[in-house]
Each structure stands twice: as structure tokens, then as C-alpha cells.
Amino acid sequence: MTSLLWLRQDLRLHDQPALVAAAHEGAVIPVYVLDDEGPGQWRIGGAQRWWLHHSLAALAKALEAKGSRLILRRGKAADVLAKLAEETGADRIHALRHYEPWWRAAEEALGDRLCLYGGNHLARLEEVTTGSGGQFRIYSSFWKALQAHLPPEEPLPMPRSIPAPDTWPRSDTLASWALLPAKPDWSGGFAWEPGEAAALAKVRALDIDGYDHRRNLPADEEGTSQLSPHLHFGEVSARTVWHATERGDATFRKELAWRDFTSGVVLAMPRYADENGRPKYDSLPWRRAPKDLKAWQRGRTGYPIVDAGMRQLWTLGWMHNRVRMIAASFLVKHLLIDWREGETWFWDCLVDADYGNNAVNWQWVAGTGVDANMFGRIMAPLTQSEKFDAGDYIRRWVPELAALPDAAIHDPDAAGCRPENYPAKIIGHREARERALAANAKVR
């Protein structure tokens, strides 16, 4: 029997239940379909395409070492897979379960020929439910219910070999997909090594002692795991990371579980990336301010901690988590620009952009979500910068301010030493706060 192994955001051979099941039945044809049709506006973004190119190249090499190969096809996933099954005589398609709405639609379209398995999450989300059988919309309640399903199953070992078919179907070349950006300055600073081998090496080297404190310090480059893009592309499974960190900081494992929670939110509310979780915020009077939006995108707001984060995002395709919250809050509350503008920018610029995480995190900051910070809670970026000792972080990413002392670097305007080549504040904190609260008061 010949089977297709449909790979999506699970680009690995270790702890790959779908691969194990397919290999048990006979010959396996691993296939990745680049589907820009099904996701619509949420097709994979620019930074993710860079990562995907290198991740697929690494996976193809790993498969060859196991006596297999990776077949690349492009088009609407369900249609491409159905055609490939007909070409190869494949009886079944094996895949890991995904929760993005376009993947669920593709899974449904494939019907009975598709065999789905868990493996991308700590637990099967359909089993971590409320008393009425629905998905949790509050993280604390989800975390409590998840305990009954922990620890997750032990990860499966990597197969020694993969049974190959007698003949291989045609494959696109990776280069023909043109996933790498045309402008080298945009990804020239991507200091990442995509692929399963790099992900597993990072897990083995992981040290999460003191994580709860260090994760909030932007200047501490080792304070976060930086596993998020590897987890998003499934180069390492969540349960592999869980079992590698069982004796570490509990906060880290709660954040790992947050990935499961956000997937559950979009399972229950598939349009969460497009619509306010709290409909009353549909009436909030957002500003249309293209110049302010561009200043935020390019790190030219006059708020050093915000600008440092946005420039780090542009250069690395990644931003420190504490700074993500500060920068997001600044866009929504200080500039009063719709959170969806920021969500879209992050989607294109982040190598770890994840449909569930991106949507839930933006709505948490904006106060529009089902489990969210109140809109009236407005982060003070200057205070946050000083509180979390972001001076060296700012010096790295905003070189115009590198010579300023600690006492001035968080707020050069107030210190009276702003360099000429660095912009003045785009808006004062008090003025922005009053404007945001006034807008919130108009919400019905």
C-alpha cells in the first residue's frame, strides 16, 4: 500500500505520528503543498516564506538520509492532494490535525481518505473542553482543565528509514517557488537556522531557570527560548519541549500551553483574526492615520523602547515578547489605530507568525478579545522601558541613541538630549491616554 504524508506546520521526522502510521502501512510519499488560495489574506507572510524555504530544504535533506524524498506541489491543498493520490495510486493521506480555518476546510474536503492524528499540541483540543463541551475562552480555566491531560504523551522516536514507492511523482523545485524576498536588506539580518536539527539542538541547550524574571528583560538575549518559529513550523513538537523542561520554570510551560489555548479560540471562533471578540468594540472610533502607522512600522515614533522593538522586528523577523506588548499597546492606545493593522504587519514580518497566537495576543492587548486586558489599561512605554532595564536593548536597535546615559536613554526628550537624527515623540503619553479613554467612552 502507498500513502501520502501531508506535511504542513509539522516539518519534522521526530515525534511525527502521521509518518509512523503511514510507514506502518507501506510506502510513503511525503508532500508539502504551498497553498496561497485556501488561506486568502492569511496566506503565509513574507518573513515566514523565508523560513519556509530553509525549513523545507532541511527537511528534504533529512528525508533523503532516510531513503525518502520530499514532493513539492503548489495550489489549493485538497485539490492538489486528491490529484496526487490519483497519480500515485495512494489509498490514504496521513496528516497531523491543524486548527486554522483554511486547514480544517481542506481536511473536510478530503473526506474519508484522510487519516488525522494529534501531535502538534500538548493535548487534543476537542478533549479539553468546558462542562458544556465547548472551547475555553479564558486561559486560566483552560490551564486548569488541561491538567487532566498532562503530562503529554512521550514523543515518538525518529524512524530509522522510510519505505519508498517504486516510482516517485513529479515535484516542483523549491527555487521555482521564489520564497526568498527580493529585497536582501529585509532579511539580511535574519540570524536564524531553520530546520528540525537546529530546533532539537536548541531544545537540548535550553536553560529556563529564572525564566519568569528573565523573559521580561529585553536586553537579556538568552532570557527567552526563541523556540517560537521552530514550534510554529512544527520542526519540534510541543510535547518534546514539554518533556525537556519538566524540571524547569513553570511559567515557561504555561506559555507553551498558551499555544494550545489560542488554537482552541480560533477553533471556536474561526474569524477571530478579522473580528472583535467583543462585538461592542465594533463601534470604537479608530483613527485612519497612515503617517502615524508608517512611523510605528519603521520605528520612528520617538519612544525608544517602541522603536527598538519595531526595528528588531524588521531586522530579525522576531521581537522580544515584553516589547511586543509595549509596541502593540502603543499602536492601539497611543495612536488609536485599529489592532488589525498591527496584526497584519506582524503577520508579514514575524517568522513565528501564528494565526491563533497573533490574533489572540493582539486582541488581548487591544481589549477587544474574549480573554483580554481592559481597553482602559494603557501601558506607559517610558515607564516600562525603565522598569525592565531596556537601555542596552535600545542602544543595539536604535544606534542614534547609543551614546546616551542610562538616565536619558528611555526618554531623550524629557532629558533634553535628543539627537537631531532621532524623531521627537509622535504624541505625548498624557495626551494619548486621554484620547484613548475618550474613544473608549464612545463604545456602545
C-alpha positions in Angstrom: 0.0 0.0 0.0 1.2 3.5 -0.8 0.2 6.5 1.3 0.7 10.3 1.1 2.1 12.1 4.1 0.7 15.6 4.1 3.1 18.0 5.8 2.0 21.5 6.8 3.2 23.2 10.1 4.8 19.9 11.2 8.1 19.8 9.2 9.9 17.2 11.2 10.6 13.4 11.4 10.9 13.2 15.2 7.6 12.8 17.1 5.7 12.6 13.8 2.6 10.3 14.4 1.3 10.6 10.9 4.7 9.4 9.5 4.7 6.5 11.8 1.2 5.4 10.8 1.9 5.8 7.1 5.2 3.9 7.3 3.4 1.1 9.1 1.1 0.6 6.2 3.7 0.6 3.4 5.4 3.1 1.0 5.2 6.8 2.0 5.2 9.8 -0.3 5.9 12.9 1.8 4.4 16.0 0.2 4.2 19.7 1.0 1.6 21.9 -0.8 2.1 25.6 -1.0 -1.5 26.8 -0.7 -1.9 30.5 -1.2 -5.6 30.1 -2.2 -7.2 28.5 0.9 -6.0 31.0 3.5 -6.9 34.0 1.5 -5.5 37.1 3.2 -3.8 34.9 5.7 -1.6 33.1 3.2 1.9 32.7 4.6 3.7 36.1 5.1 7.0 37.3 3.8 9.2 36.5 6.8 7.6 33.1 7.1 8.3 32.4 3.4 12.0 33.0 4.1 11.8 30.5 7.0 9.8 28.0 5.0 12.3 27.9 2.2 15.1 27.0 4.5 13.0 24.6 6.6 11.8 22.7 3.5 15.4 22.5 2.3 16.4 21.0 5.6 13.5 18.6 5.7 14.2 17.4 2.1 17.8 16.6 3.1 16.7 14.7 6.2 14.2 12.7 4.2 16.9 11.7 1.7 19.0 10.4 4.5 16.1 8.1 5.4 15.8 6.8 1.8 12.9 9.1 1.0 12.3 12.4 -0.7 10.0 15.5 -0.4 7.5 16.2 -3.1 6.6 19.8 -3.6 3.3 20.9 -5.2 1.5 24.2 -5.4 -2.2 25.0 -5.4 -5.4 24.5 -3.4 -4.3 21.8 -0.9 -7.3 19.5 -1.1 -7.4 19.5 -4.9 -3.6 19.0 -5.2 -3.6 16.1 -2.8 -6.6 14.4 -4.4 -4.9 14.6 -7.8 -1.6 13.4 -6.4 -3.4 10.4 -4.8 -4.9 9.5 -8.1 -1.5 9.9 -9.9 0.3 7.6 -7.4 -2.4 5.2 -6.5 -2.2 6.2 -2.9 -5.0 4.8 -0.8 -4.8 7.1 2.1 -3.5 10.5 3.2 -1.9 10.8 6.6 -1.5 14.1 8.4 -1.4 15.8 11.8 -4.5 17.7 12.8 -4.5 21.5 12.3 -6.9 24.1 13.6 -6.6 27.1 11.3 -10.0 27.5 9.5 -8.5 27.0 6.0 -6.8 23.8 7.0 -10.0 22.5 8.6 -11.8 23.2 5.4 -9.2 21.3 3.4 -9.4 18.4 5.8 -13.1 18.2 5.4 -12.8 18.4 1.6 -10.5 15.3 1.6 -13.1 13.2 3.4 -12.6 9.6 4.4 -9.3 9.2 2.6 -7.7 11.5 5.2 -6.4 10.0 8.5 -5.7 12.6 11.1 -3.5 12.4 14.2 -2.6 14.6 17.2 0.9 15.7 17.7 1.1 19.5 17.2 -0.3 20.3 20.6 0.1 19.2 24.2 -3.4 17.7 24.1 -6.2 17.2 21.6 -8.2 20.3 21.8 -11.5 18.6 21.2 -11.0 16.8 24.5 -10.0 19.9 26.6 -13.5 21.4 26.9 -15.8 23.2 29.2 -18.6 21.5 31.0 -20.9 22.1 28.0 -18.4 20.7 25.6 -17.2 24.0 24.1 -13.8 25.5 23.8 -12.4 27.6 26.6 -12.3 31.4 26.1 -10.5 32.2 29.4 -6.9 31.0 29.7 -6.9 30.3 33.4 -9.9 28.0 33.1 -8.2 26.3 30.1 -5.0 25.8 32.0 -6.9 24.2 34.9 -8.7 21.8 32.6 -5.6 20.9 30.7 -4.0 19.4 33.9 -6.1 16.3 33.4 -4.3 15.7 30.1 -0.8 16.3 31.4 1.9 15.3 31.1 1.5 14.8 27.3 2.5 11.5 25.7 6.1 10.8 25.3 7.4 11.9 21.9 7.9 9.2 19.2 11.4 8.4 18.0 12.6 9.3 14.6 12.3 6.4 12.2 15.5 4.7 11.0 14.2 4.6 7.5 11.1 5.4 5.5 9.6 2.9 2.9 9.8 4.4 -0.6 7.4 3.8 -3.5 8.6 2.1 -6.7 8.4 5.3 -8.6 8.3 9.0 -7.5 5.8 11.6 -8.8 6.9 14.9 -10.3 7.9 17.6 -7.8 8.3 21.3 -8.1 11.7 22.7 -7.4 12.0 24.8 -4.2 13.7 27.6 -6.1 10.7 27.9 -8.5 8.5 29.0 -5.6 10.6 32.1 -5.1 10.0 32.2 -1.3 13.1 34.2 -0.5 12.4 38.0 -0.5 13.6 40.1 -3.5 15.0 42.8 -1.2 18.0 41.3 0.6 18.1 44.2 3.1 14.8 43.0 4.6 16.1 39.5 5.5 19.8 40.2 5.6 19.9 40.2 9.3 17.9 37.0 9.9 20.2 35.3 12.3 18.2 32.0 12.4 18.9 28.4 11.5 15.6 26.8 10.4 15.1 23.1 10.4 14.5 20.2 12.7 18.1 19.6 13.6 18.6 23.2 14.7 15.3 23.0 16.7 16.3 19.9 18.6 19.7 21.3 19.3 18.1 24.4 20.8 15.8 22.3 23.0 18.8 20.3 24.3 20.6 23.6 25.1 17.5 25.2 26.7 18.0 26.7 30.2 14.8 28.1 31.7 16.0 28.6 35.2 14.8 32.0 36.3 12.7 32.3 33.1 9.8 34.0 34.8 12.0 37.0 35.6 14.4 37.0 32.6 11.7 36.8 30.0 10.7 40.4 30.7 14.2 41.8 30.2 14.7 42.8 26.5 18.4 43.2 26.9 18.8 39.6 28.2 19.3 37.9 24.8 19.2 34.4 26.5 16.2 35.2 28.7 13.7 33.8 26.2 13.9 30.4 24.4 13.4 31.8 20.9 11.8 28.5 20.0 8.6 30.1 18.7 9.4 29.9 15.0 10.5 26.3 15.3 7.3 25.5 17.2 5.2 27.3 14.6 6.6 25.4 11.7 6.5 22.2 13.7 10.2 21.5 13.5 9.9 20.4 17.1 6.7 19.2 18.8 5.2 20.9 21.9 5.4 17.7 23.8 9.1 17.3 23.0 9.7 20.7 24.5 7.4 19.9 27.5 9.3 16.7 28.4 12.6 18.5 28.0 11.6 21.2 30.5 9.6 19.4 33.2 12.0 20.3 36.0 12.3 24.0 34.9 10.3 27.2 35.4 6.6 26.5 35.5 5.9 29.8 33.7 7.6 28.5 30.6 5.3 25.5 30.4 2.3 27.7 30.9 3.3 29.7 27.9 3.7 26.5 25.9 0.1 25.7 26.9 -0.9 29.2 25.7 -0.3 27.9 22.1 -2.9 25.2 22.7 -5.3 27.8 24.2 -5.1 30.2 21.2 -5.7 27.3 18.8 -8.8 26.5 20.8 -10.0 30.1 20.5 -9.8 30.0 16.7 -11.3 26.6 16.6 -14.4 28.1 18.3 -14.2 31.4 16.6 -12.6 30.9 13.1 -12.8 34.6 12.2 -11.1 35.8 15.4 -8.2 37.3 13.4 -10.7 39.5 11.5 -13.4 40.4 14.0 -13.5 41.8 17.5 -14.1 39.1 20.2 -16.3 41.6 21.9 -18.7 43.0 19.3 -19.3 46.2 21.3 -15.9 47.3 20.2 -17.1 47.4 16.6 -18.2 51.0 17.4 -14.8 52.2 18.7 -13.8 55.2 16.6 -10.3 54.1 15.3 -8.2 56.7 13.6 -7.1 56.5 10.0 -3.5 57.8 10.2 -1.2 56.4 7.5 1.7 58.6 8.5 1.5 57.5 12.2 1.1 53.9 11.1 4.3 54.1 8.9 6.2 55.8 11.7 5.3 52.9 14.0 6.2 50.3 11.4 9.6 51.8 10.8 10.5 52.5 14.4 10.3 56.3 14.2 7.8 57.2 17.0 10.1 59.0 19.3 9.6 56.4 22.0 12.9 54.4 22.2 11.5 51.1 23.5 8.8 51.0 20.8 11.2 52.0 18.1 13.8 49.4 19.2 11.2 46.7 19.1 9.9 47.6 15.6 13.4 47.8 14.2 14.3 44.4 15.8 11.2 43.0 14.1 12.2 44.4 10.7 15.8 43.1 11.0 15.3 39.7 12.7 11.7 38.8 11.8 11.2 38.5 15.6 10.6 40.7 18.6 11.1 40.2 22.3 7.8 39.3 23.9 7.6 42.1 26.5 8.4 44.6 23.8 5.7 43.1 21.5 3.1 44.0 24.2 4.5 47.5 24.6 4.7 48.2 20.8 1.2 46.7 20.2 -0.3 48.7 23.1 1.3 51.9 21.7 -0.3 51.4 18.2 -3.7 50.7 19.7 -3.9 53.0 22.7 -1.4 55.8 21.9 -2.1 56.1 18.2 -5.7 54.8 18.4 -5.1 52.7 15.2 -7.1 49.5 14.7 -5.4 46.5 16.1 -5.9 44.7 12.8 -3.4 47.0 11.2 -0.8 45.8 13.6 -1.8 42.2 13.3 -1.4 42.3 9.6 2.1 43.9 9.9 3.2 41.3 12.4 1.8 38.6 10.1 4.1 39.7 7.3 7.1 40.5 9.4 7.3 37.7 12.0 9.0 34.4 11.3 6.8 32.9 14.1 3.5 34.5 12.9 0.8 32.1 14.0 -2.9 32.5 13.2 -4.1 31.8 16.7 -1.3 33.4 18.7 -1.2 36.6 16.5 -5.0 37.1 16.7 -5.4 36.3 20.4 -2.4 38.3 21.5 -3.4 41.4 19.6 -7.0 41.3 20.9 -5.6 40.7 24.4 -3.6 44.0 24.2 -6.4 45.8 22.4 -9.0 44.9 25.0 -11.4 43.7 22.2 -11.0 39.9 22.8 -12.8 37.3 24.8 -9.9 37.0 27.3 -8.3 40.4 27.2 -6.7 43.3 29.1 -9.2 46.1 29.6 -9.0 48.8 27.0 -8.6 51.4 29.7 -5.4 49.8 30.9 -2.8 51.7 28.9 0.8 50.7 29.1 3.3 53.5 29.7 6.2 52.7 27.4 8.7 55.1 29.0 8.0 53.5 32.5 8.1 50.0 31.0 11.4 50.7 29.4 13.0 51.8 32.6 11.3 49.2 34.8 12.7 46.3 32.6 16.1 47.9 32.1 15.9 48.2 28.3 18.8 50.6 27.9 21.2 48.2 26.2 18.4 46.8 24.1 17.7 50.4 22.9 21.4 51.0 22.2 21.5 47.9 20.0 18.5 48.7 17.9 18.4 52.5 17.9 22.0 53.4 17.3 21.2 57.1 17.2 20.8 56.8 21.0 23.7 54.6 21.7 25.8 57.3 23.4 23.1 58.4 25.8 23.5 57.5 29.5 21.0 55.2 31.3 19.3 58.2 32.9 18.4 59.7 29.5 18.0 56.8 27.1 14.5 55.8 28.0 13.2 59.4 27.3 15.7 61.6 25.5 13.0 64.4 25.0 12.5 64.7 28.7 16.2 64.6 29.4 16.8 67.4 26.9 19.4 65.4 24.9 17.5 64.0 21.9 19.9 63.7 18.9 18.9 65.6 15.8 18.6 62.4 13.8 16.1 60.9 16.2 12.4 62.0 16.0 10.5 63.8 18.7 7.6 61.9 20.3 4.8 61.4 17.8 2.4 62.2 20.7 2.7 62.8 24.4 1.8 60.0 26.8 -0.8 62.0 28.7 -2.4 63.3 25.5 -2.5 59.9 24.0 -4.0 58.4 27.2 -6.8 61.0 27.4 -7.6 60.5 23.7 -7.8 56.7 24.1 -10.1 56.9 27.1 -12.3 59.4 25.3 -12.6 57.0 22.4 -13.4 54.1 24.7 -16.2 56.1 26.4 -18.0 56.3 23.0 -18.1 52.5 22.8 -21.8 51.3 22.9 
